């Protein structure tokens, strides 16, 4: 097991990326929290909030086309859809969604995600025990897209034709693209 950190700061408008991969000395959550706090205390500026990256293979994700553009109705429809697709008891899963697009025909394109609650609870506990705040919890592929937006996209913006870009995260357990 490893602690993996990606810190992006800006110096004179240029993104500076710091990547850290540190083997964990223990699998105990309290020890992991201590190691994380120590690792983050070595670099400045201290982060205000942490983005937790949930690996895609731990998440059930589904694209939906829902017959509404009203946010309250979309929430209700996602709640109903999640019950249809949950492979566990409802209290064992956390469901969220992101509206990808509201279409002119009155439909919305929505990404629904579900993850076992114990996975989120453990990660939240480790982060909070390290004395950190959680800014956001994101799907692994969403984090890759954010990294692309912050680094590569600016380099090719404005060019008539740019290179084809594939962002890949190769881990010991999975590959995200």
HUCORKA-V102377 format. One record per residue. N is the residue number from 1. RES is the residue in one letter. SS is DSSP state (h for helix, s for strand, l for the rest). D_CENTER is the distance of its C-alpha to the mean C-alpha in Angstrom with 1 decimal. Layout:
N_RES_SS_D_CENTER ; N_RES_SS_D_CENTER
This chain:
1_X_l_18.8 ; 2_X_s_17.3 ; 3_X_s_15.4 ; 4_X_s_13.4 ; 5_X_s_12.9 ; 6_X_s_12.4 ; 7_X_s_14.2 ; 8_X_s_15.2 ; 9_X_s_18.3 ; 10_X_s_21.0 ; 11_X_s_24.7 ; 12_X_l_27.1 ; 13_X_l_24.5 ; 14_X_s_23.4 ; 15_X_s_19.9 ; 16_X_s_20.2 ; 17_X_s_17.5 ; 18_X_s_17.9 ; 19_X_s_16.5 ; 20_X_s_17.5 ; 21_X_s_17.7 ; 22_X_s_19.9 ; 23_X_s_21.4 ; 24_X_l_21.3 ; 25_X_l_24.9 ; 26_X_l_24.2 ; 27_X_l_22.1 ; 28_X_l_23.0 ; 29_X_h_20.2 ; 30_X_h_22.6 ; 31_X_h_23.2 ; 32_X_h_19.6 ; 33_X_h_19.2 ; 34_X_h_22.4 ; 35_X_h_21.3 ; 36_X_h_18.1 ; 37_X_h_20.2 ; 38_X_h_22.8 ; 39_X_h_20.7 ; 40_X_h_19.2 ; 41_X_h_22.7 ; 42_X_l_24.1 ; 43_X_l_22.5 ; 44_X_l_22.9 ; 45_X_l_21.8 ; 46_X_l_20.0 ; 47_X_l_16.5 ; 48_X_l_16.7 ; 49_X_l_13.3 ; 50_X_s_10.4 ; 51_X_s_6.7 ; 52_X_s_5.7 ; 53_X_s_3.9 ; 54_X_s_5.4 ; 55_X_l_7.8 ; 56_X_h_8.9 ; 57_X_h_12.3 ; 58_X_h_11.7 ; 59_X_s_10.7 ; 60_X_s_13.5 ; 61_X_s_12.6 ; 62_X_s_15.5 ; 63_X_s_16.6 ; 64_X_s_19.4 ; 65_X_s_22.2 ; 66_X_s_23.4 ; 67_X_l_26.9 ; 68_X_l_26.1 ; 69_X_l_24.7 ; 70_X_l_25.2 ; 71_X_h_22.1 ; 72_X_h_23.8 ; 73_X_h_25.0 ; 74_X_h_21.6 ; 75_X_h_20.2 ; 76_X_h_23.3 ; 77_X_h_23.0 ; 78_X_h_19.4 ; 79_X_h_20.8 ; 80_X_h_23.7 ; 81_X_h_21.8 ; 82_X_h_19.5 ; 83_X_h_22.8 ; 84_X_h_24.1 ; 85_X_h_21.3 ; 86_X_l_20.5 ; 87_X_l_21.8 ; 88_X_l_22.1 ; 89_X_l_23.7 ; 90_X_h_22.1 ; 91_X_h_21.6 ; 92_X_h_19.8 ; 93_X_s_16.8 ; 94_X_s_14.2 ; 95_X_s_13.9 ; 96_X_s_12.0 ; 97_X_s_12.4 ; 98_X_s_12.2 ; 99_X_s_15.6 ; 100_X_s_15.6 ; 101_X_s_19.3 ; 102_X_s_22.3 ; 103_X_l_25.2 ; 104_X_l_28.9 ; 105_X_l_30.1 ; 106_X_l_28.5 ; 107_X_l_25.7 ; 108_X_s_21.9 ; 109_X_s_19.3 ; 110_X_s_16.4 ; 111_X_s_13.3 ; 112_X_s_13.5 ; 113_X_s_11.2 ; 114_X_s_12.7 ; 115_X_s_12.1 ; 116_X_s_15.0 ; 117_X_h_15.3 ; 118_X_h_16.5 ; 119_X_h_13.3 ; 120_X_h_11.5 ; 121_X_h_14.9 ; 122_X_h_15.3 ; 123_X_h_12.1 ; 124_X_h_13.0 ; 125_X_h_16.6 ; 126_X_h_16.1 ; 127_X_h_14.4 ; 128_X_h_17.0 ; 129_X_h_19.8 ; 130_X_l_19.0 ; 131_X_l_19.9 ; 132_X_l_16.6 ; 133_X_l_15.0 ; 134_X_s_11.5 ; 135_X_s_10.5 ; 136_X_s_7.3 ; 137_X_s_4.9 ; 138_X_s_1.8 ; 139_X_s_3.5 ; 140_X_h_4.9 ; 141_X_h_7.1 ; 142_X_h_5.5 ; 143_X_h_4.9 ; 144_X_h_8.4 ; 145_X_h_9.6 ; 146_X_h_9.0 ; 147_X_h_10.8 ; 148_X_h_13.4 ; 149_X_h_14.0 ; 150_X_h_14.6 ; 151_X_l_16.8 ; 152_X_h_18.5 ; 153_X_h_18.8 ; 154_X_h_21.0 ; 155_X_h_23.3 ; 156_X_h_24.1 ; 157_X_l_24.3 ; 158_X_l_27.9 ; 159_X_l_29.1 ; 160_X_l_31.0 ; 161_X_l_29.5 ; 162_X_l_26.7 ; 163_X_l_25.7 ; 164_X_l_23.6 ; 165_X_l_20.1 ; 166_X_l_18.0 ; 167_X_l_14.9 ; 168_X_l_14.7 ; 169_X_s_13.0 ; 170_X_s_15.8 ; 171_X_l_15.4 ; 172_X_l_18.3 ; 173_X_l_17.0 ; 174_X_l_15.2 ; 175_X_s_14.7 ; 176_X_s_11.8 ; 177_X_l_13.4
